[in-house]
Amino acid sequence: MFKSPSVRVSAPAKINLHLGVGNLRPDGRHDLVTVFQALSLTDEVVVSVSADPGVEIRGEGAGTVARGAANRAWQAVLALAEHCGRSTADIDVRLALHKKIPVAGGMAGGNADAAATLVGLAELWKLDLTRAELATVAARLGSDVPFHLFGGHALGTGRADELMGVDIPHQFHWVVALDHGGLSTPLVFEELELLRARAQPPRVGHYPPLLDALSSGDPGQLALLLGNDLQAAALSIRPRLGRTLEAGLSAGALGGLISGSGPTCVFLCQDHAHALRVGRRLSGYEGCRAVKVACGPVLGARVVDRQGEFA
Ligand code: C5P
């Protein structure tokens, strides 16, 4: 039986081990200094040739994700078509997103899906593009999209799209606590501006000590240096996240922080067995909707399967 050509791509989430937010720029964005880690919590994107173009979504939070022009993965289809001179009027591509990364959770699930779409579509269309070339398309889609092409650890500056890979030969183990709802990233940045106008919430320090802790492979040392300037803003909008952070520490985690703009909280553990123990204890805390265990770093968006005849 003829099967439409399709490519299955894994799309890992990210956390920011360090997220320093600079001042508001005239373009309405903030300069960032961040240390990314790609996590084993992944969405899956299947990119296929289809006479019925569009986006279908299942899994975690599927009902809340836009399916049309506002979907970042679909925007990635259009951006790559433009980049390689294809007409965007008659695109014969269908995306099937299987979500596991919490939607509006501060783990850049939409950006991960967009990066995976670029990787899958470049394969489907047999475009001979390097990851660096794809990263120029990715940067136009959203601040975190380029990181999701590479994964691992990286230092991000500018809008976090200027990346420098950081080679760390160690694995770190996390418990991920999903909140009952999502948080809007622009709203959290706005809240930070309000807080900064009223007072001076403390800012995270410099990132080099955190890179030293990563290089040492010692999670106890790393736990002391985790920091996120958006945390105060996320807590101000949703104070119950403070109780979630306390619950994770009471469950025995070495350290915890809000992931990106939140509301997902992540807790660093000694090893996989410790993460399972902390995760089991935290599962009894009703302030979070679900608890998962993950590790990082993992590779960025990558093809896991190909089907059908390619053009
Ligand atoms: O780049 P992205 O679309 O993911 O950003 C979402 C929102 O987060 C932006 O619209 C902006 O409000 C805020 N943001 C910011 N400064 C950045 C990145 C994002 O203010 N460097």
Boltz pocket constraint, residues with backbone or C-beta under 6 A from the ligand:
constraints:
  - pocket:
      binder: B
      contacts: [[A, 28], [A, 29], [A, 30], [A, 31], [A, 32], [A, 141], [A, 142], [A, 143], [A, 144], [A, 158], [A, 159], [A, 160], [A, 185], [A, 186], [A, 187], [A, 189]]
      max_distance: 6.0
